[in-house]
Structure formats: structure tokens, C-alpha cells
């Protein structure tokens, strides 16, 4: 499989750790091989230099000119519907599910266990019913 997530101006990235963990940013300029000038106009991340180790590149790219101001980046962000695209991605859904699962109380886990048990019981009963119907035919 060919690598497609290159570091480029306009590439949207997810901050993996640090003070802005979990927020989206876009690369405005590449400083050197270790850092980039990033900006998160709609996520509350101010323009700053950030290490590539802190960020994970996404498939989302927005178009704006090299070295654009924050106002231009914000307009491109909204035009590219980055928040909507991110919300629809499997990556964002997995992160949301992980945080929701981590916030569960003991009682919530108990209710989930009971619901899964009931679901499996219904599936098992339906499967047996279908197998009995199939055996009567043959």
C-alpha cells in the first residue's frame, strides 16, 4: 500500500498528546524536519510551532495559500467542512466510543452486560428456530 499522508501545507492533523490533546489543527508551514507551524482556528489552538511527534496526520486536506493568516485558514477550514468530515470518519467515532466507554460507571457496565446477554439470547433463539425449520424441510 502506498503512503498517502504526506506533510504538506493544508494537511489537517490530530494532536495525540500535550496541552491540546484531542484537538484538530492544520499545517500552515513546515519549519524543519521535526516541527511545523500549525493553527487550529476553529478548535481553539493558537498558531504555534509543534513537533511532528505530537501530531497524527489525517486524510483531510484544505486548500489555502502558503503562509496564510488565521482568518484565511479559518475561512478555508469552514469551506472545507473539516469538522463535519472529521465527525464522519471512523477514527473520530472510535475515539468517541473509547471516551464514552471510559466514562462508564459500574452500574452502566452492568446494564451493558445484561443488554448484551439479552441480545445474544434472542439471536440464539432465532437461530434455533431457523435451524428447526430447515431440518423439517429436509
PyMOL commands that place a pseudoatom at each C-alpha (Angstrom):
pseudoatom trace, name=CA, resn=UNK, resi=1, chain=A, elem=C, hetatm=0, pos=[0.000, 0.000, 0.000]
pseudoatom trace, name=CA, resn=UNK, resi=2, chain=A, elem=C, hetatm=0, pos=[1.335, 3.406, -0.964]
pseudoatom trace, name=CA, resn=UNK, resi=3, chain=A, elem=C, hetatm=0, pos=[1.788, 6.057, 1.742]
pseudoatom trace, name=CA, resn=UNK, resi=4, chain=A, elem=C, hetatm=0, pos=[-0.632, 8.934, 1.119]
pseudoatom trace, name=CA, resn=UNK, resi=5, chain=A, elem=C, hetatm=0, pos=[-0.493, 11.130, 4.231]
pseudoatom trace, name=CA, resn=UNK, resi=6, chain=A, elem=C, hetatm=0, pos=[2.350, 13.490, 3.416]
pseudoatom trace, name=CA, resn=UNK, resi=7, chain=A, elem=C, hetatm=0, pos=[3.321, 16.507, 5.489]
pseudoatom trace, name=CA, resn=UNK, resi=8, chain=A, elem=C, hetatm=0, pos=[2.082, 19.450, 3.442]
pseudoatom trace, name=CA, resn=UNK, resi=9, chain=A, elem=C, hetatm=0, pos=[0.568, 22.879, 3.877]
pseudoatom trace, name=CA, resn=UNK, resi=10, chain=A, elem=C, hetatm=0, pos=[-3.157, 22.443, 4.458]
pseudoatom trace, name=CA, resn=UNK, resi=11, chain=A, elem=C, hetatm=0, pos=[-2.941, 18.928, 5.913]
pseudoatom trace, name=CA, resn=UNK, resi=12, chain=A, elem=C, hetatm=0, pos=[-5.221, 18.522, 8.932]
pseudoatom trace, name=CA, resn=UNK, resi=13, chain=A, elem=C, hetatm=0, pos=[-3.690, 16.685, 11.896]
pseudoatom trace, name=CA, resn=UNK, resi=14, chain=A, elem=C, hetatm=0, pos=[-4.921, 15.274, 15.208]
pseudoatom trace, name=CA, resn=UNK, resi=15, chain=A, elem=C, hetatm=0, pos=[-2.962, 16.222, 18.339]
pseudoatom trace, name=CA, resn=UNK, resi=16, chain=A, elem=C, hetatm=0, pos=[-2.087, 12.952, 20.095]
pseudoatom trace, name=CA, resn=UNK, resi=17, chain=A, elem=C, hetatm=0, pos=[-0.624, 14.337, 23.321]
pseudoatom trace, name=CA, resn=UNK, resi=18, chain=A, elem=C, hetatm=0, pos=[0.303, 17.578, 25.015]
pseudoatom trace, name=CA, resn=UNK, resi=19, chain=A, elem=C, hetatm=0, pos=[-1.744, 20.500, 26.316]
pseudoatom trace, name=CA, resn=UNK, resi=20, chain=A, elem=C, hetatm=0, pos=[-4.074, 20.482, 23.272]
pseudoatom trace, name=CA, resn=UNK, resi=21, chain=A, elem=C, hetatm=0, pos=[-4.563, 16.703, 23.164]
pseudoatom trace, name=CA, resn=UNK, resi=22, chain=A, elem=C, hetatm=0, pos=[-7.555, 15.567, 21.102]
pseudoatom trace, name=CA, resn=UNK, resi=23, chain=A, elem=C, hetatm=0, pos=[-7.906, 18.728, 19.011]
pseudoatom trace, name=CA, resn=UNK, resi=24, chain=A, elem=C, hetatm=0, pos=[-7.579, 19.223, 15.257]
pseudoatom trace, name=CA, resn=UNK, resi=25, chain=A, elem=C, hetatm=0, pos=[-5.022, 21.521, 13.662]
pseudoatom trace, name=CA, resn=UNK, resi=26, chain=A, elem=C, hetatm=0, pos=[-3.827, 22.307, 10.182]
pseudoatom trace, name=CA, resn=UNK, resi=27, chain=A, elem=C, hetatm=0, pos=[-0.254, 22.698, 8.996]
pseudoatom trace, name=CA, resn=UNK, resi=28, chain=A, elem=C, hetatm=0, pos=[0.410, 26.274, 7.861]
pseudoatom trace, name=CA, resn=UNK, resi=29, chain=A, elem=C, hetatm=0, pos=[4.159, 25.986, 7.229]
pseudoatom trace, name=CA, resn=UNK, resi=30, chain=A, elem=C, hetatm=0, pos=[6.904, 23.398, 7.652]
pseudoatom trace, name=CA, resn=UNK, resi=31, chain=A, elem=C, hetatm=0, pos=[9.718, 24.797, 9.818]
pseudoatom trace, name=CA, resn=UNK, resi=32, chain=A, elem=C, hetatm=0, pos=[12.169, 21.888, 9.601]
pseudoatom trace, name=CA, resn=UNK, resi=33, chain=A, elem=C, hetatm=0, pos=[12.123, 18.094, 9.578]
pseudoatom trace, name=CA, resn=UNK, resi=34, chain=A, elem=C, hetatm=0, pos=[10.909, 17.952, 13.185]
pseudoatom trace, name=CA, resn=UNK, resi=35, chain=A, elem=C, hetatm=0, pos=[8.453, 20.847, 13.538]
pseudoatom trace, name=CA, resn=UNK, resi=36, chain=A, elem=C, hetatm=0, pos=[5.691, 22.664, 11.720]
pseudoatom trace, name=CA, resn=UNK, resi=37, chain=A, elem=C, hetatm=0, pos=[3.817, 25.914, 12.192]
pseudoatom trace, name=CA, resn=UNK, resi=38, chain=A, elem=C, hetatm=0, pos=[0.259, 24.856, 12.969]
pseudoatom trace, name=CA, resn=UNK, resi=39, chain=A, elem=C, hetatm=0, pos=[-3.044, 26.597, 13.526]
pseudoatom trace, name=CA, resn=UNK, resi=40, chain=A, elem=C, hetatm=0, pos=[-6.405, 25.371, 14.805]
pseudoatom trace, name=CA, resn=UNK, resi=41, chain=A, elem=C, hetatm=0, pos=[-8.708, 28.300, 14.091]
pseudoatom trace, name=CA, resn=UNK, resi=42, chain=A, elem=C, hetatm=0, pos=[-11.956, 26.512, 14.960]
pseudoatom trace, name=CA, resn=UNK, resi=43, chain=A, elem=C, hetatm=0, pos=[-10.630, 24.249, 17.722]
pseudoatom trace, name=CA, resn=UNK, resi=44, chain=A, elem=C, hetatm=0, pos=[-9.031, 26.853, 19.973]
pseudoatom trace, name=CA, resn=UNK, resi=45, chain=A, elem=C, hetatm=0, pos=[-5.397, 26.038, 19.189]
pseudoatom trace, name=CA, resn=UNK, resi=46, chain=A, elem=C, hetatm=0, pos=[-3.393, 29.210, 18.632]
pseudoatom trace, name=CA, resn=UNK, resi=47, chain=A, elem=C, hetatm=0, pos=[-0.782, 29.432, 15.882]
pseudoatom trace, name=CA, resn=UNK, resi=48, chain=A, elem=C, hetatm=0, pos=[2.418, 27.857, 17.189]
pseudoatom trace, name=CA, resn=UNK, resi=49, chain=A, elem=C, hetatm=0, pos=[5.337, 25.618, 16.324]
pseudoatom trace, name=CA, resn=UNK, resi=50, chain=A, elem=C, hetatm=0, pos=[4.582, 21.978, 17.067]
pseudoatom trace, name=CA, resn=UNK, resi=51, chain=A, elem=C, hetatm=0, pos=[6.604, 18.795, 16.813]
pseudoatom trace, name=CA, resn=UNK, resi=52, chain=A, elem=C, hetatm=0, pos=[5.511, 16.146, 14.321]
pseudoatom trace, name=CA, resn=UNK, resi=53, chain=A, elem=C, hetatm=0, pos=[5.763, 13.644, 17.181]
pseudoatom trace, name=CA, resn=UNK, resi=54, chain=A, elem=C, hetatm=0, pos=[2.776, 15.329, 18.851]
pseudoatom trace, name=CA, resn=UNK, resi=55, chain=A, elem=C, hetatm=0, pos=[0.508, 15.119, 15.819]
pseudoatom trace, name=CA, resn=UNK, resi=56, chain=A, elem=C, hetatm=0, pos=[-1.021, 12.379, 13.713]
pseudoatom trace, name=CA, resn=UNK, resi=57, chain=A, elem=C, hetatm=0, pos=[-1.781, 13.278, 10.102]
pseudoatom trace, name=CA, resn=UNK, resi=58, chain=A, elem=C, hetatm=0, pos=[-5.317, 12.733, 8.806]
pseudoatom trace, name=CA, resn=UNK, resi=59, chain=A, elem=C, hetatm=0, pos=[-6.619, 12.230, 5.268]
pseudoatom trace, name=CA, resn=UNK, resi=60, chain=A, elem=C, hetatm=0, pos=[-8.254, 15.671, 5.272]
pseudoatom trace, name=CA, resn=UNK, resi=61, chain=A, elem=C, hetatm=0, pos=[-6.579, 18.459, 3.294]
pseudoatom trace, name=CA, resn=UNK, resi=62, chain=A, elem=C, hetatm=0, pos=[-7.804, 22.048, 2.991]
pseudoatom trace, name=CA, resn=UNK, resi=63, chain=A, elem=C, hetatm=0, pos=[-6.690, 24.488, 0.333]
pseudoatom trace, name=CA, resn=UNK, resi=64, chain=A, elem=C, hetatm=0, pos=[-5.233, 27.848, 1.287]
pseudoatom trace, name=CA, resn=UNK, resi=65, chain=A, elem=C, hetatm=0, pos=[-2.165, 29.818, 0.158]
pseudoatom trace, name=CA, resn=UNK, resi=66, chain=A, elem=C, hetatm=0, pos=[1.266, 29.255, 1.685]
pseudoatom trace, name=CA, resn=UNK, resi=67, chain=A, elem=C, hetatm=0, pos=[1.776, 31.210, 4.940]
pseudoatom trace, name=CA, resn=UNK, resi=68, chain=A, elem=C, hetatm=0, pos=[-1.868, 32.297, 5.129]
pseudoatom trace, name=CA, resn=UNK, resi=69, chain=A, elem=C, hetatm=0, pos=[-3.226, 34.359, 8.011]
pseudoatom trace, name=CA, resn=UNK, resi=70, chain=A, elem=C, hetatm=0, pos=[-5.508, 32.853, 10.624]
pseudoatom trace, name=CA, resn=UNK, resi=71, chain=A, elem=C, hetatm=0, pos=[-8.567, 34.492, 9.071]
pseudoatom trace, name=CA, resn=UNK, resi=72, chain=A, elem=C, hetatm=0, pos=[-7.816, 32.836, 5.719]
pseudoatom trace, name=CA, resn=UNK, resi=73, chain=A, elem=C, hetatm=0, pos=[-7.193, 29.464, 7.372]
pseudoatom trace, name=CA, resn=UNK, resi=74, chain=A, elem=C, hetatm=0, pos=[-10.498, 29.747, 9.267]
pseudoatom trace, name=CA, resn=UNK, resi=75, chain=A, elem=C, hetatm=0, pos=[-12.380, 30.513, 6.032]
pseudoatom trace, name=CA, resn=UNK, resi=76, chain=A, elem=C, hetatm=0, pos=[-10.751, 27.536, 4.278]
pseudoatom trace, name=CA, resn=UNK, resi=77, chain=A, elem=C, hetatm=0, pos=[-11.489, 25.319, 7.322]
pseudoatom trace, name=CA, resn=UNK, resi=78, chain=A, elem=C, hetatm=0, pos=[-15.185, 26.227, 7.226]
pseudoatom trace, name=CA, resn=UNK, resi=79, chain=A, elem=C, hetatm=0, pos=[-15.373, 25.957, 3.430]
pseudoatom trace, name=CA, resn=UNK, resi=80, chain=A, elem=C, hetatm=0, pos=[-13.739, 22.511, 3.538]
pseudoatom trace, name=CA, resn=UNK, resi=81, chain=A, elem=C, hetatm=0, pos=[-16.203, 21.388, 6.264]
pseudoatom trace, name=CA, resn=UNK, resi=82, chain=A, elem=C, hetatm=0, pos=[-13.345, 19.847, 8.263]
pseudoatom trace, name=CA, resn=UNK, resi=83, chain=A, elem=C, hetatm=0, pos=[-15.365, 19.369, 11.460]
pseudoatom trace, name=CA, resn=UNK, resi=84, chain=A, elem=C, hetatm=0, pos=[-18.107, 17.538, 9.542]
pseudoatom trace, name=CA, resn=UNK, resi=85, chain=A, elem=C, hetatm=0, pos=[-15.625, 15.304, 7.698]
pseudoatom trace, name=CA, resn=UNK, resi=86, chain=A, elem=C, hetatm=0, pos=[-13.790, 14.525, 10.943]
pseudoatom trace, name=CA, resn=UNK, resi=87, chain=A, elem=C, hetatm=0, pos=[-17.035, 13.692, 12.735]
pseudoatom trace, name=CA, resn=UNK, resi=88, chain=A, elem=C, hetatm=0, pos=[-17.976, 11.218, 9.990]
pseudoatom trace, name=CA, resn=UNK, resi=89, chain=A, elem=C, hetatm=0, pos=[-14.595, 9.463, 9.994]
pseudoatom trace, name=CA, resn=UNK, resi=90, chain=A, elem=C, hetatm=0, pos=[-14.126, 6.075, 11.651]
pseudoatom trace, name=CA, resn=UNK, resi=91, chain=A, elem=C, hetatm=0, pos=[-11.139, 7.464, 13.554]
pseudoatom trace, name=CA, resn=UNK, resi=92, chain=A, elem=C, hetatm=0, pos=[-13.284, 10.091, 15.315]
pseudoatom trace, name=CA, resn=UNK, resi=93, chain=A, elem=C, hetatm=0, pos=[-16.017, 7.547, 16.029]
pseudoatom trace, name=CA, resn=UNK, resi=94, chain=A, elem=C, hetatm=0, pos=[-13.503, 5.176, 17.638]
pseudoatom trace, name=CA, resn=UNK, resi=95, chain=A, elem=C, hetatm=0, pos=[-12.100, 7.957, 19.826]
pseudoatom trace, name=CA, resn=UNK, resi=96, chain=A, elem=C, hetatm=0, pos=[-15.617, 8.966, 20.886]
pseudoatom trace, name=CA, resn=UNK, resi=97, chain=A, elem=C, hetatm=0, pos=[-16.543, 5.355, 21.684]
pseudoatom trace, name=CA, resn=UNK, resi=98, chain=A, elem=C, hetatm=0, pos=[-13.340, 4.910, 23.699]
pseudoatom trace, name=CA, resn=UNK, resi=99, chain=A, elem=C, hetatm=0, pos=[-14.018, 8.025, 25.797]
pseudoatom trace, name=CA, resn=UNK, resi=100, chain=A, elem=C, hetatm=0, pos=[-17.669, 7.053, 26.289]
pseudoatom trace, name=CA, resn=UNK, resi=101, chain=A, elem=C, hetatm=0, pos=[-16.635, 3.578, 27.425]
pseudoatom trace, name=CA, resn=UNK, resi=102, chain=A, elem=C, hetatm=0, pos=[-14.016, 5.007, 29.808]
pseudoatom trace, name=CA, resn=UNK, resi=103, chain=A, elem=C, hetatm=0, pos=[-16.658, 7.228, 31.453]
pseudoatom trace, name=CA, resn=UNK, resi=104, chain=A, elem=C, hetatm=0, pos=[-18.998, 4.318, 32.180]
pseudoatom trace, name=CA, resn=UNK, resi=105, chain=A, elem=C, hetatm=0, pos=[-19.813, 3.631, 35.812]
pseudoatom trace, name=CA, resn=UNK, resi=106, chain=A, elem=C, hetatm=0, pos=[-20.034, 0.186, 37.341]
pseudoatom trace, name=CA, resn=UNK, resi=107, chain=A, elem=C, hetatm=0, pos=[-23.812, 0.243, 37.004]
pseudoatom trace, name=CA, resn=UNK, resi=108, chain=A, elem=C, hetatm=0, pos=[-23.533, 1.249, 33.321]
pseudoatom trace, name=CA, resn=UNK, resi=109, chain=A, elem=C, hetatm=0, pos=[-21.224, -1.702, 32.703]
pseudoatom trace, name=CA, resn=UNK, resi=110, chain=A, elem=C, hetatm=0, pos=[-23.716, -3.965, 34.473]
pseudoatom trace, name=CA, resn=UNK, resi=111, chain=A, elem=C, hetatm=0, pos=[-26.599, -2.681, 32.303]
pseudoatom trace, name=CA, resn=UNK, resi=112, chain=A, elem=C, hetatm=0, pos=[-24.474, -3.188, 29.182]
pseudoatom trace, name=CA, resn=UNK, resi=113, chain=A, elem=C, hetatm=0, pos=[-23.703, -6.766, 30.221]
pseudoatom trace, name=CA, resn=UNK, resi=114, chain=A, elem=C, hetatm=0, pos=[-27.403, -7.505, 30.776]
pseudoatom trace, name=CA, resn=UNK, resi=115, chain=A, elem=C, hetatm=0, pos=[-28.344, -5.956, 27.411]
pseudoatom trace, name=CA, resn=UNK, resi=116, chain=A, elem=C, hetatm=0, pos=[-25.679, -7.994, 25.590]
pseudoatom trace, name=CA, resn=UNK, resi=117, chain=A, elem=C, hetatm=0, pos=[-26.845, -11.136, 27.356]
pseudoatom trace, name=CA, resn=UNK, resi=118, chain=A, elem=C, hetatm=0, pos=[-30.453, -10.477, 26.289]
pseudoatom trace, name=CA, resn=UNK, resi=119, chain=A, elem=C, hetatm=0, pos=[-29.404, -9.703, 22.706]
pseudoatom trace, name=CA, resn=UNK, resi=120, chain=A, elem=C, hetatm=0, pos=[-27.400, -12.944, 22.485]
pseudoatom trace, name=CA, resn=UNK, resi=121, chain=A, elem=C, hetatm=0, pos=[-30.316, -14.921, 23.944]
pseudoatom trace, name=CA, resn=UNK, resi=122, chain=A, elem=C, hetatm=0, pos=[-32.681, -13.514, 21.278]
pseudoatom trace, name=CA, resn=UNK, resi=123, chain=A, elem=C, hetatm=0, pos=[-30.196, -14.270, 18.481]
pseudoatom trace, name=CA, resn=UNK, resi=124, chain=A, elem=C, hetatm=0, pos=[-29.657, -17.804, 19.776]
pseudoatom trace, name=CA, resn=UNK, resi=125, chain=A, elem=C, hetatm=0, pos=[-33.416, -18.481, 19.968]
pseudoatom trace, name=CA, resn=UNK, resi=126, chain=A, elem=C, hetatm=0, pos=[-33.977, -17.163, 16.436]
pseudoatom trace, name=CA, resn=UNK, resi=127, chain=A, elem=C, hetatm=0, pos=[-31.105, -19.253, 15.095]
pseudoatom trace, name=CA, resn=UNK, resi=128, chain=A, elem=C, hetatm=0, pos=[-32.506, -22.400, 16.721]
pseudoatom trace, name=CA, resn=UNK, resi=129, chain=A, elem=C, hetatm=0, pos=[-35.938, -21.638, 15.267]
pseudoatom trace, name=CA, resn=UNK, resi=130, chain=A, elem=C, hetatm=0, pos=[-34.457, -21.271, 11.767]
pseudoatom trace, name=CA, resn=UNK, resi=131, chain=A, elem=C, hetatm=0, pos=[-32.441, -24.483, 12.157]
pseudoatom trace, name=CA, resn=UNK, resi=132, chain=A, elem=C, hetatm=0, pos=[-35.538, -26.418, 13.259]
pseudoatom trace, name=CA, resn=UNK, resi=133, chain=A, elem=C, hetatm=0, pos=[-37.476, -25.075, 10.264]
pseudoatom trace, name=CA, resn=UNK, resi=134, chain=A, elem=C, hetatm=0, pos=[-34.610, -26.108, 7.962]
pseudoatom trace, name=CA, resn=UNK, resi=135, chain=A, elem=C, hetatm=0, pos=[-34.464, -29.610, 9.482]
pseudoatom trace, name=CA, resn=UNK, resi=136, chain=A, elem=C, hetatm=0, pos=[-38.232, -30.093, 8.951]
pseudoatom trace, name=CA, resn=UNK, resi=137, chain=A, elem=C, hetatm=0, pos=[-37.834, -29.227, 5.246]
pseudoatom trace, name=CA, resn=UNK, resi=138, chain=A, elem=C, hetatm=0, pos=[-35.089, -31.783, 4.659]
for i in range(1, 138): cmd.bond("trace and resi %d" % i, "trace and resi %d" % (i + 1))
show_as sticks, trace
zoom trace
